[in-house]
Amino acid sequence: MAKLLSCILGPRLYRVYRERGSRRSRPEANESSQGALEPSWESYYQPRSLEKHADSILALASVLWSISYYSSPFAAFYLYRKGYLTMSKVVAISHYAGTMLLLLAGIACLRGIGRWTNPQYIQFISVLEDAHRYGKPEDKRKLSSYNFDFRSWPVDFRWDEATSRSDSRSVPLLRAEPKHRSAVNNFLHTVKKLPCQIASYIVAHTIGRRMLYPGSVYLLQKALMPMLLQGQARLVEEYHGKRAKLAACDGNEIDTMFMDRRDTSEPHGKKLVICCEGNAGFYEVGCLSTPVDAGYSVLGWNHPGFAGSTGVPLPQNEANAMDVVMQYAIHHLGFLPEDIILYAWSIGGFTATWAAMSYPDVSALILDASFDDLVPLALKVMPESWRGLVTRTVRLYLNLNNGEQLCKYQGPVLLVRRTKDEIITTTVPEDIMSNRGNDLLLKLLQFRYPKVMAEEGVRVVREWLESSTPMEEASVYSRYEVEDDWCLSVLTSYQAEHGNSFPWSVGDDMTPEGRRQLALFLARKHLQNFEATHCAPLPPQDFHLPWHL
């Protein structure tokens, strides 16, 4: 009876992975005769008819509930206008709702009976119970042979296993300095701004975060589910990926996948690339494939509220998730910070720059199709009359200040700019100067090399940024007669004398021609053009580590 209850309450099972190790160990003569009898390395779980039909009904009910949730404000307004929100009508509606809930509970019980009669599911639920009860490595190894609803996966690593911040529920973020006012003025200012702050809060927590992170919308995830399952199977099958659940300091659970190349012949296998996906990206089908195909050890993770991760993708939750991912990589997987490379695509630049700022010893930072600040991009897609509301909402609740965080990092940085980017340009994709990656580069160079990036330096770098092809870049470079060897010797000499800490005062006593040369040299070393749109995958051969002295 206990097993039946476990089947009723148990998670949905998607796939059962089968290893081919036993087949490889047999003599070659026997392989041909037994190959047809061997199960494939991975296969879909085959539910019995009762479970299959009950699952379909419950899945449909889940989709309908999601649609009704998003349309509830309009439905409530319609019912109010039609006079249906009276006590008698509400009681009748509640009776219908209660009947539907009882019906769905009965269907869930039928699904449990279908699972109970399936030996494959019984074996799975036994493995899952052992993993939760004992937590032994052998139990978790057996559990990794199954792909199921991640909510039931046991926690593999907690944020407080290797940190002294046992009483903290969030990690620090960069915030604007508060304006100094007297107590009376501060109270009056708060009262005056209260309606605006309430409006900003409502916008941020309803349409705002869903527009910013569409991958967190349940209906989109439901539509992408077959693709996500296939992508996950590829990572497990071809690259021996190891899935893990991490518990962040805010209580959210983060879904991760780790591909270990340290014991292979791959030349880059000793380096770990931590991937930060875009606003509709998942590690199963996202930018993670680029460093994987390039031969690195790779750790991917999903934003809070994406696929197997819980929570909602707000900046604080994002930073909390990134923190536990870094802790997991260092203290559980055993990588030194000096062997970790942070790679981010698009909106993932926020968590990557936060990690670079908070873990300054990481080896390098690569930002692909990222931006400096969210406000200009948010204003681009919203009505002009909403400018004040949009700016206030972003600054208070959705402040992705990548440029500020990037300037706190002292290590090597490479920016990848898409020359046909349609997302992070503020006008049209053809206007390459409206690409916010340009502003990210300028902020970085102006902070690190303020003397070089004076008025003349900024002007020539902007001129170089107008180039969208290698030929145009080379033309600007040759016009200013940039001598790479001379620039390199100047920077190396300064570093030897003053150390590595930025900002540098190099260029203070230099001629305008010398500063222009240095500005172009540094711009070309920190930015790589890629002729593609925003969502085109970066080819493995274009995945380069940043330049450093």
N, C-alpha and C positions, 0 to 999 in steps of 0.2 A: 504493500500500500504506500509506503514511503517513497518507493521508486516511481510509482504512478504520479504522486504529487510532484516529484522532481521533474517528471516529464511535462506535466501541465504548466509548471512555473518556469521551466528551463528555457534557455535562449534558442533562437532559430539557428540551425546548422546549415551552412552554405556549401562547404567543400570538405572533403577528406583527402589529405595528401598522402601519397604512398611513395616511399623511398625505393630507389632501384639498387640500393647497395647490395642486397642479396643476389640480385641477378648478375651484377658485375663480378662477383666473387666466384661464380661458377665457371667451369671450363667452357671454352668457346664452342666445343662440340655440342654441348647441351643447350646453348643459347637459342639456336634456331628451332629446336624442337619444343622448347618451353616458352619461347617469346610470346606466342599467341595466348598462352595461359596466364602470363604475368599481368597484373593490373597496371594501368598507367601511373606515372609518378604523381599525378594529381587528377582528381575527378570530382564532378559535382556530386553532392550528397543526393541520394535517391529516396525521397520520402514515400511512404505508403499513400494510397489513394485518399484515405480519410484525412491524414495530415496535410496532404497537398491542397485539397479543396478548402479545408478549414483555414489554412494559411492564406489562401487567395482572398477569402472573405475578410479576414482580419486585416490584411494589407490594404484592401479597398476601403475598409472602415477607417483605417489610419489616414489614408489620403483624403477622404471626405472630411474627416475631423480637421486636418490641416487647412483645407480650403475654407471650411466654415470658420476656423480661427482667424484667418486673415481677412475674411469678409464680414466678420461679426459686427464691426461698427456700422457698416452699410445696412446689414440685416436688422440691427437694433433700431436704426433710424426709420427703416421701412415699416417695421412692426409698430413703432410708436405712431407714425403718421396714419396707419390703418386702424389704430385703436386696439391692437392685440395685446398690449402690455397692461392689461387689467388683471386683477388678482385671479379671477375665475379662469381666464385664458392661460395665465402662467401656470396655474395648478394643472390644467389639462396637458399643457406642453411638458411639464415635469413628469407626468404619468407616462407619456409617450417615450420620453428620454429614459426613464427607469426601465421600461419594458425593453428598449433597445439594449441597454446595458446588461440586463439579465440574459437576453438572447446572445449577445457577444460573449458573455461568460460561459454560456453553454457550449458555444462553438469552440472556445478555448479549451474546454474540458474534452471535447471530441478530438481536438488536435492532440491533446496529451495522450489520449487513448491510442491514437494512431502512432505516436512516437513510442509508446509503451510496447507495441507489438513489433517494433522495428529493432532487430538486434544491433544494427549499426548505431542507432541513436542511444540505445541502452549502454553500449560500450563507451560512447562519447560522454554521456552524463556521469558515468562512473569515474572516468578520468578527470572530468571537471571537478567533481566533488572531492576527489583525492588531492587535487592541486590546491583547492581552497582549504581543505582540512589540514594537510601536512606541509604543503609548500616546498616539497623536496625538489631538487633539480631534475630528478628522473621523472617526476610527475609533470613538471612544466615542459620537459622535453616531449613527453607524450602529447601534452595538450597542444604543442605547436604544430602537430600534424592535422589540426582542425582549424577551419575558418568559420567563425560563428559570431553572433551578435557580441560586439566588443564590450558592452556594458557588464557582461558576466565574466570577463577576463580578470584574473587576480592581479593585484598591484605588484609590479616587479621592483619598483624603486620609489622611495619617498624623498621629498625635498629636504627633510630634516635628518636624513641618515648620515649626512657628512657636512653639516653646517651648524654653527652655534646660534643661528637666528631662530631658536625654538619658539619664541613668542610672537614672531612677526607673521602677519597674514598677507603681506604684499612686499614687493621689492621697490626700491626708490626709482622715481622717474624725474626727468628734468622738468621743472615747472617755472613759470614766469615769476619774477620777484613781485611780491605784493606791494602796492602803493601805500606809502605811509600817510595816514590820516589820523586826526584826533578821534577819540572814542565816539563823540556825538556825530561828527561828520561821517565816520565809518558806519554807524547805525543807520543814519539817514540814507546814505548811499546804498546800503544793503536793501532797505525797504523799497527804495526807488527802483532798483534793478530786479526785485523779486519776480514780478510778472515775466520779465524777459528771460530770467534764469529758469523759471518753470517751463516756459515755452521751449527753450533750448533743450532742457532735460527730456521733454516729451518727444521732440523731434529726433534727438540722438538715440533714444532707446526704442523708437518705433521704426520709422522709415530710414533714419540716418544710418544706423549700423548695418541694416540689411542692404542698403545701396552701396555702402562701403565694402561690405563682405558678403556678396551674394551667395558664396559657397556655403554659408550657414543656413540658408533657407532649405527647409525640409523637402519641399517639392523638387527642388533642383537636385538634391542629394539622391532622392528616390529615382529620378530619371537617370542619374549617372551611375546608379548602383551596379549594373552589369559591367560597365567599364572599370569601375573601381575594383570589383572582385577579380576581373581579368588582370588588371595591373598588379594587384597584390600577388596573384598566383605567379606572375612572371618574375617578380622580385624574389619570391620564395623558391621557385623552381630553378631559375637560371643563375641566381646570385646567392642562394642559400641565406636569404634574408631572415632575420630574427625579430619577431614582433614583440613589443613590450608596452606595458601600461605604466605611466609615471604619474604620481600624485603630486600636484603643485601645491604651493603654500596657501592658495585660496580655496582648496578643496576640489578644483577641477582635475579631471583625469585626462592625460595627454597620450594619444595614440602615436607610437613611433615604430620605425623599421630601420634595422641596422644591417648593413652589408660589410662583413669583415674580410679585408684583403691582406691582413698582416702576414698570414702564413702562405701566401701565394707568391708566384714569380712576378707579379705586377710591380713595376719600379716605383709606383706612387702609393703602394698599398699601406705603407707605414703612416701616411698622412690621412687624417679624418676630415672629410668635408661635411659640415652641418648645413643642411639646406633649409631655407626659409621660403615657403611658397607664396604665390600671389593671392589676391582676394577671392578667386574662384579656383584655386589650385589645391590639389591633394597630393601627398607624396606618392600615391599609387600611379598618378599619371602626370606629374608635374616636372619641375626643373631638376629633380633628383636624378633623372636618367642621364643627364649630361656628365656629371662627375662619375657616375657608375660606369658608363661606357668608356670614360677616360682612364679607368683603372684605379681609382681611389677607394679607400674605405669610406663609406657614406652613412650618415645618420639623417633620416628624414622624419619629420613630425607634422601633424595636422593642427591647424589653428583650433582654439577652443570653439566648440560648436560645429566643427567640421568632421564628418564621418564618425570615427570612433571616439573622438575627443569630446568632452563635455564642456558646458559653460557657454558663454557668449563672447564673441571676439571684440572686446573693448581694449584700449591701449594698456591698461593696468593688467588685465588678464593675459594679454599677449606677452608682456614682459615677465609675468609670473611663470608662464609656460616655458618661455625661453630659458629662464633661470634654471628650472628643473631639468631641462634638456642638457644644458651645459654641465650641471652637477652630475648627471647620469653619465655623460661622455667622459668626464674626468675621473670620477670616483668609482664608477661601476664598470665601465668599459676599459678603463686604464690608459687613456690617452693623456699625454701632457698637454697643457695649453699651447706650448710651442709647436705642437704637431697638429693643431686644429686650424682649419681654414673655414671661414664663414662665407657662405655663398647664398645670395638672396636674389629673388626675382620680383620686380614690381613692388607691391606693398610690403613684401617680406623684408624690404630694406629697413623698416622700422625695428623689427626684432633683431636683425643682424647688427645694425648700428648700436642698438642698446647693449647687445652682448659684447661687442667690441669695446664699448665704453666701460662696461662693468667688469670685463675680463681682459684687461689691457695686454696680457701676455700672449694672446692668441696670435698665430703665425701670420695671418693675412685676412683681408676682407675684400670680397668681390661683390659688387652691386650691379645687377643686370636690369636695365630698363626701370631704374628707380628714380626717385624725385627728392627734392629738398624739403618741401613743405606741402601739406595737403590743401591749405586754404585756396591757392590759385586754381587748383584742379577742381575743387568743390564749387567754386564760383563759376567755373566754365559750364557746368551742367545744370545750374539752378538759375531761376529768373533773377534779373538784375535787381528787382524790387526786394528780393530776399537777402541782399548782400549783408546787411547787419546781422540778421538772424543766423545766416550760414556761418559767418566769421565767428560769431560768439559761440555757436554750437560746437564748431570744430575746436576752437581754443579751449573750451571748458571740458569737453567730453571725448573728442575724437582727434586729439592733437598728435598727429604723426610728424614730429619735428626731426626728420632724418638728418637734415643739415647740421643742426645743433649737436646732435649726438655724435655724428661723424667727426666733428672737430675735436671731440674729447679723446679720440683714439690716436695713438702715436705710431701705429704700425703701418705696413705697406697696404695700399689701397688701389684697386682697379675698378673703374667705372666702365660699363659696357653700354653704349648709346645706340639705340635702334634708329636708323636713319629714316625709317618710314613709320615711326611710332604714332599710332592714332589715339592712344590713351593718355599719355603724359605730356602731350602737346596742348597748349592752351588755345590754339587757333585751329589750324588744319594740319594733317600729317606732313604735307609738303613743306610747311614752314618749320624748318629744322631749328631755327633760332628760338622757337617757342617751346622747345623740348625742355622740361624742367631738369633733365639731367645736366644741362649746361650750367644751370644755377647751382646745382650740387657741386660740380667741379670748381666753379669760381669761389664758392664759399670755402671749400677745402684748401685751395691754393692761397686764397687771401689770408686764411688763418695761419697756414704753415709758413708761407713766404711773403709776409706783408710788404717788405721793401721791394721785392721783385714785382709783386702784383700791385704796384702803384698805378696811376692813371694810364701810363703808356703800356704797362704789362697787361692790364685788363683789356685795353683796346686791341692789342695784337692777338690775344687769346680769343676774343670774340670774333675777330676776323677769321681765325683758324677754325673756330667752331661752325662757321657758316659753310665749311666744306663738308660735302656729303659723300665724296668719293675719294679713294686713295690718290688719284691724280690731282684733285683740287688741294688736298692736304699737302702733297709734295710741292705744289706750286707756291703755296703760302710759305712753306718752310724754306724753300730755296730763295724766295724773294728777300727774306730777312737774313740770308746767309748764315743760318744756324750751324755752328760747329759743335757737334756732339761731344767730341773729345775734350774740347775746352770747357764746355758746360759741366761735364762729368768731373773734370779735375778741380774746378772751382768748388763744386758741392762736396767732393771727397775731402778737400783741404779744410773746408769749414767744419765738416763733421769731425775730422781728426782733432781739430783745435777746440771746438765748443761742445762736442757730444751730439746725441741724437734727439734731445728733447725739443719739441716744437713749442712756439714759433721760432723760426730762425731769422736772424738779422742779415743774412747774406744778401748782397746787392746794395747795401747802404752806401758804400763808397764806390759804386760802379757807374760807368757811363750809361746813358739811355740805351745805346745799342746793345751793350752787354746785358742789361736787364730784359730787353726784348728777346734776346736769344734765350736767356734762361727761362723766361715765361713760356715760350713756345716749346722748349725742350721738356719742361716739367708737365705742360699740358698733354703733350703726346705720350709721355710715360704713364700718365694717370688715367687716360681715357682711350678706349678702344671702340672704334665704330663697327657696327654690324648691320649690313644692308638687309633689313627685314622689318616686318611689322612687330607689334608688341607681343603677340602670343606665339610667334614662331619659335620652336625650340632652338636653343643655342647648340650648334654641332660640337661634338667632343673635341675636334681638332681646333676649335676656337676657344676652348676653355684654357686660359693661361693664368698663371700665378702673377700677382702684381710685381712691378719693378721695385727694387730697393737697392740702396748703395751697398 
